Amino acid sequence: MITPASILNGKPDSPRINFIRFRIVSNGEVTYRNAWVTDWVPSAANVAQLVRAGRARWTIENEGFNTLKSLMRGSILSGPLGF
C-alpha cells in the first residue's frame, strides 16, 4: 500500500514524504509486515526495489544493534540499562 506524498509537519515548505506499507500473506495469515517512510516517490516500477532496500536496511540495523547488545553484556552498563 502506498500513500501519496504528504507534508511532514503541516508547513508548505517542509519536506514531502511517502509511506509504504508491506506485508507477506501466506495461507491467509500475515507472516511479515513492515512500513517505511521515504522521500522517494514510489511507483509500480520501483516499489519492489524500495521494499527490498527497506528490508535490507532494517536487517543491517538490527544486526548492528544485536552485536552491540551482545558486547554490552557483562559490562558495567549491563545492570542499570537492562541489557
C-alpha positions as CSV (number, residue, x, y, z in Angstrom):
1,M,0.0,0.0,0.0
2,I,1.4,3.4,-1.0
3,T,0.0,6.7,0.2
4,P,0.7,9.8,-1.8
5,A,3.2,12.3,-0.7
6,S,2.1,14.2,2.4
7,I,3.7,17.2,4.2
8,L,5.8,16.2,7.1
9,N,4.9,18.9,9.7
10,G,2.0,20.7,8.1
11,K,4.0,23.6,6.8
12,P,4.0,24.2,3.0
13,D,7.9,24.4,2.8
14,S,8.5,21.2,4.7
15,P,9.7,18.0,3.0
16,R,7.2,15.8,1.4
17,I,7.2,12.2,2.4
18,N,5.7,8.9,1.2
19,F,4.5,6.0,3.2
20,I,5.0,2.4,2.1
21,R,3.3,-0.5,3.9
22,F,4.3,-4.0,3.0
23,R,3.1,-7.4,4.2
24,I,3.5,-11.0,3.2
25,V,0.4,-13.2,3.4
26,S,0.7,-17.0,3.4
27,N,-2.3,-19.2,3.6
28,G,-4.4,-16.2,4.7
29,E,-2.0,-15.4,7.6
30,V,0.3,-12.4,7.7
31,T,3.8,-13.7,8.1
32,Y,5.7,-10.5,7.7
33,R,4.8,-6.8,7.9
34,N,6.7,-3.6,7.8
35,A,6.3,0.1,6.9
36,W,8.7,2.7,5.7
37,V,8.7,6.5,5.2
38,T,10.7,7.8,2.4
39,D,11.2,11.0,0.3
40,W,11.5,8.8,-2.8
41,V,8.4,8.8,-4.9
42,P,7.1,5.1,-5.0
43,S,5.6,3.8,-8.2
44,A,4.6,0.4,-9.6
45,A,8.1,0.3,-11.3
46,N,10.2,0.9,-8.2
47,V,8.1,-0.1,-5.1
48,A,9.6,-3.6,-5.1
49,Q,13.1,-2.2,-5.1
50,L,12.2,0.3,-2.3
51,V,10.8,-2.6,-0.2
52,R,14.0,-4.7,-0.7
53,A,16.1,-1.7,0.3
54,G,14.0,-1.1,3.4
55,R,14.2,-4.7,4.5
56,A,17.9,-4.8,3.9
57,R,18.5,-1.6,5.9
58,W,16.4,-2.9,8.7
59,T,18.4,-6.2,8.7
60,I,21.7,-4.3,8.9
61,E,20.5,-2.0,11.7
62,N,19.0,-5.0,13.6
63,E,22.3,-7.0,13.3
64,G,24.3,-4.0,14.5
65,F,22.0,-3.5,17.5
66,N,22.3,-7.2,18.4
67,T,26.1,-7.1,18.1
68,L,26.2,-4.0,20.4
69,K,23.8,-5.7,22.8
70,S,26.0,-8.8,22.9
71,L,29.1,-6.7,23.5
72,M,27.4,-4.8,26.4
73,R,26.6,-8.0,28.3
74,G,28.9,-8.2,31.3
75,S,30.0,-4.5,31.1
76,I,29.3,-2.1,33.9
77,L,26.3,-0.8,32.0
78,S,24.6,-4.2,31.9
79,G,22.7,-3.8,35.1
80,P,21.2,-0.3,35.0
81,L,20.2,-0.4,31.3
82,G,18.8,-3.9,31.4
83,F,20.9,-5.3,28.6
